[in-house]
């Protein structure tokens, strides 16, 4: 084997960890974007239901679906995160608070309790700020 062939093999082998690391970072970013989009959808539907512009069955179903999606996305983020400490971070706690608030919002919609739904929406919004701050501090 020539020196060039050995050198080329080393370059290819050395690039594998860089590619895997870049893919993990891309996966983390993609998961954070999906979580953000899911929460934004739930917020928009809650706002619309509170304003009386969407029916309760639509709002309840959408908030329920977004809550389930959020749970699934968080589980995936924990499983594939390149930051093992994320599972105990303030970001994870914020996501759990958001999920619980969405559950309460769904119950409030089912009971046609607009004040409770508004409180749940405010809980979601107050939990989003720490989650966004935690995500922004990660590379």
C-alpha positions as CSV (number, residue, x, y, z in Angstrom):
1,X,0.0,0.0,0.0
2,X,1.4,3.4,-1.0
3,X,1.9,6.2,1.5
4,X,-0.9,8.1,-0.3
5,X,-3.3,5.2,0.1
6,X,-2.5,4.9,3.8
7,X,-2.9,8.7,4.3
8,X,-6.2,8.7,2.4
9,X,-7.5,5.8,4.5
10,X,-6.5,7.7,7.7
11,X,-8.3,10.8,6.5
12,X,-11.5,8.9,5.7
13,X,-11.4,7.0,9.1
14,X,-10.7,10.3,11.0
15,X,-13.6,12.0,9.4
16,X,-16.2,9.5,10.7
17,X,-16.3,10.9,14.3
18,X,-16.7,14.4,12.9
19,X,-19.6,13.3,10.7
20,X,-21.3,11.5,13.5
21,X,-20.8,14.5,15.8
22,X,-22.2,16.9,13.2
23,X,-25.2,14.6,12.6
24,X,-25.9,14.4,16.4
25,X,-25.8,18.2,16.6
26,X,-28.1,18.5,13.6
27,X,-30.5,16.0,15.2
28,X,-30.5,18.0,18.5
29,X,-31.3,21.2,16.6
30,X,-34.0,19.5,14.6
31,X,-35.6,18.1,17.8
32,X,-35.5,21.5,19.5
33,X,-37.2,23.1,16.4
34,X,-39.9,20.4,16.5
35,X,-40.6,21.0,20.2
36,X,-40.8,24.7,19.6
37,X,-43.2,24.3,16.7
38,X,-45.3,21.9,18.7
39,X,-45.6,24.3,21.6
40,X,-46.3,27.2,19.3
41,X,-49.2,25.2,17.7
42,X,-50.7,24.5,21.0
43,X,-50.4,28.1,22.1
44,X,-52.0,29.4,18.8
45,X,-55.0,26.9,19.2
46,X,-55.5,27.9,22.8
47,X,-55.4,31.6,21.9
48,X,-58.0,30.9,19.1
49,X,-60.3,28.9,21.4
50,X,-60.1,31.6,24.1
51,X,-61.0,34.1,21.4
52,X,-63.9,31.9,20.2
53,X,-62.6,31.5,16.7
54,X,-62.2,27.7,16.8
55,X,-64.6,25.1,18.1
56,X,-63.9,23.3,21.4
57,X,-63.6,19.8,19.8
58,X,-60.9,21.1,17.4
59,X,-59.0,22.9,20.2
60,X,-59.2,19.9,22.6
61,X,-58.1,17.4,19.9
62,X,-55.2,19.7,18.8
63,X,-54.0,20.4,22.3
64,X,-54.1,16.7,23.1
65,X,-52.2,15.8,19.9
66,X,-49.6,18.5,20.6
67,X,-49.2,17.2,24.2
68,X,-48.6,13.7,22.9
69,X,-46.2,15.0,20.3
70,X,-44.3,17.0,22.9
71,X,-43.9,13.9,25.1
72,X,-42.7,11.8,22.2
73,X,-40.2,14.6,21.1
74,X,-38.8,15.0,24.5
75,X,-38.3,11.2,24.8
76,X,-36.5,11.2,21.5
77,X,-34.4,14.3,22.5
78,X,-33.3,12.5,25.6
79,X,-32.5,9.3,23.8
80,X,-30.4,11.0,21.0
81,X,-29.1,14.1,22.8
82,X,-25.4,14.8,22.5
83,X,-25.7,16.5,25.9
84,X,-26.3,13.8,28.5
85,X,-26.9,16.3,31.2
86,X,-30.1,17.6,29.4
87,X,-32.3,15.0,31.1
88,X,-31.8,16.7,34.4
89,X,-31.6,20.3,33.1
90,X,-33.9,23.2,33.5
91,X,-34.9,22.7,29.9
92,X,-36.3,19.2,30.6
93,X,-38.1,20.6,33.7
94,X,-39.6,23.3,31.5
95,X,-40.7,20.8,28.9
96,X,-42.4,18.8,31.7
97,X,-44.2,21.9,33.0
98,X,-45.4,22.6,29.4
99,X,-46.7,19.1,29.0
100,X,-48.6,19.3,32.4
101,X,-50.0,22.7,31.4
102,X,-51.2,21.3,28.1
103,X,-52.9,18.5,29.9
104,X,-54.7,21.0,32.2
105,X,-55.6,23.1,29.1
106,X,-57.2,20.1,27.5
107,X,-59.2,19.4,30.6
108,X,-60.3,23.0,30.8
109,X,-61.5,23.0,27.2
110,X,-63.4,19.8,27.8
111,X,-65.1,21.5,30.8
112,X,-65.6,24.8,28.8
113,X,-63.6,26.6,31.5
114,X,-62.0,29.5,29.7
115,X,-60.4,31.0,32.8
116,X,-58.6,27.7,33.5
117,X,-57.6,27.4,29.9
118,X,-56.2,30.9,30.0
119,X,-54.2,30.0,33.2
120,X,-52.8,26.9,31.5
121,X,-51.8,29.0,28.4
122,X,-50.0,31.4,30.7
123,X,-48.2,28.4,32.4
124,X,-47.1,27.2,29.0
125,X,-45.8,30.7,28.1
126,X,-44.0,31.1,31.4
127,X,-42.4,27.6,30.9
128,X,-41.3,28.4,27.4
129,X,-38.9,31.1,28.4
130,X,-36.6,28.8,30.5
131,X,-36.8,26.1,27.8
132,X,-35.8,28.6,25.1
133,X,-33.0,29.9,27.3
134,X,-31.7,26.4,28.0
135,X,-31.8,25.5,24.3
136,X,-30.0,28.8,23.3
137,X,-27.1,28.0,25.7
138,X,-26.4,24.7,24.0
139,X,-24.1,24.6,21.0
